[in-house]
Amino acid sequence: MSQVEMVLNMLRPVVASMSAADKSDLLAKVSQLLEGSDGKSAASGQSQSNTLSGINFSGGANNALNFAPVQNQGGNVNVSSNFNQSYTVNPEVKKVLEDLSQLKASIAESPEVNPLLKEPVTQQVQKLEEELQKPEPDPSFVESTVATIKKGLEGVLTLAEPTVKIASFVAKLYGFPVP
């Protein structure tokens, strides 16, 4: 059993008896704890805002705010829903995505890359780009894809430096050993 599963098993009975406000507070504190321990920038996540009777509610990080008035008995409620939610990409991830795009172009142009490997390696780079654009990328998928790209470009001297740079940065960003 993993450490995550052990912690979740300990929390399940406690969370079941908590109020919605306590659950929200717990979520905020766990998120804060995790953000402080993994070194990831808080610049990525959701950003929401909503206005109710002239009062503006806004949230950042991974908080979602959506307030909708409920009609009381015999009363009228005029509801105009305007809920905006956007996802902002972490600047570090944005830099990796730019580097991956450049690597993809370099693979296509490089005469050193085995023609039989160009397409598969380019597809792996594309898969990694797609995964990194998700709000919650799968770290194990990212790690295995980086290792595959690095292995596929092994021996290509002109692409060794950018490949190692990307692999090292992604490994640091997602907390796995450099492949």
N, C-alpha and C positions, 0 to 999 in steps of 0.2 A: 504494500500500500504506500502510495507516495505521500510526501509531507502535505501536499495540498489537500489530498483526500482526507488525511487525518484531521487537519484543521477544519475542513468543511463538516466532517462527522461530529466534531465537538460543538460547532456552531449551530447545527440544525435544530436541536431541541430548544436552544435559547432563542433563536430567531423566531421560531414558531409562536412563542408567547409574547413577542414584542409588538408594540403599537407601530403604526405606519411612520410616525415621527421618529421613534427610536430606530427603526430600520433605516430610515433615511440618514439619520445621524451616524449610524454604524457604517453605512456605505461610504459616506463622506470621509470618515476617519480611516477606514481601510484603504480607500483610494489615496488618501494623503500619505499613509504609511507606505504603500507600494510605490508611489511616486518618489518618495524620499529615498527608497532603498535601491531602486534599479537604475538610477542615473538618467532616466529618460527626461526629455524636456517637457515641460507642461504646456508647451506651445501647440501641441496637437490635441485635437478633441472637438467637441461640439460647442457651438455657441448659439444660445437661444435667447429670444426676448418675446415678451407678450405685454400688452397693455390692457388693463381692466379699470374702467371708470377713471381714466386719466392717470392711473398709477402704472409705472413701467416696471416690469419684472424682467430681470435678465440673469442669465447664468452662463458660466464658462466651464472649462474642463469637460467633464462628461455628465453635466447636470442637464436634465430636460425639464423645462417648465412649460406647462400647457394648462392654463386656467380657463375654464368655461363656466359662465354663470348658469345656475339652475333656476328654473321658474318656480316661484313659490305659489302656494294655493291662491288662486284668484288674481294673481299679479301677471304683469306682462314683462317679458324680458326680450330686449332687442339684441340679438347675438350677431356680431360681425366677427367671424373667425379670421384671424390673421396670425398664423403661427409659422414662424420662419425658423428653420434649422439648417445649419451648414456645418460642414466638416472642414477644418483647416489642417493642412499637411504640415507636420513638423519640419522646420527648416533643414534639419539634418537629413531627414528622409528625402526632402526635395533635392538636396545636393546629390545624394546617392542616385536618385532617379535620373538626374541630368548626366551623371557619370555613366550610368548604365546605357543611356541613349547614345552617348559618345562611343562607348565600347561596342555597342551593336553596329554602329556605322563603321568602326574600325575593323571589326570582324569581316564585314561584307567587302571592304576595300583591300584587306590584307592578302597579298599573294603567299604569305607564309602559312596561313591556315589551310589545313588539308581540306580540299573541296568537299569531301564526304562528311566532314565535321562542321562545316560552316552553318548549314541549316539547323542541325540539332542543337548546336551551341547557341545560335541566335534564338531558337525557340525557348531554351532555358533562360536566357536573359529576359525575354519577353514575359515568361511566367513569373520570374522574380519581380519584374516591374509591376505586374498586375497584383501580386501578393502584397508588395510594399505599399500600394495605393489603398489597400483595404484599411478601415479604421482599426481593426485588430488583426494584424498579420499573424500567421501561424509560425512561431519561431523555429519549430522543427523542420517545417517545409522550407523556410528561408535558409536554414543551415544546410540542408541537403542540396538545395538548388545551387547555393554558392559553391559548395564542394564540387558539384558536377561541372559547373562553369569553369572553375579553376582547373580541374582535371582535363576538361576538353581543350583548354588553351595551353596546356603544358607543352613547353618546348617552343612556343611562339615568342621569340625574344622581344619583338616590338610591342606585344600586348601584355608582357609579364608585369611590368610596373603598374599599369592601370588596373589589371585584374587583381593583383595583390592589394593595392590600395582600396579597391571596392570591398574585397573579401574582409580585410582588416576592419574597415569602418563599419560594415554591416555586422560583423561579429561583435564588435564593441557595443554597437547600438542595441543589439538584441541579446547580449549576454551569453554568447557561446564561444568556445575556443576557436581561434583562427584555423580554418581547414588547411 
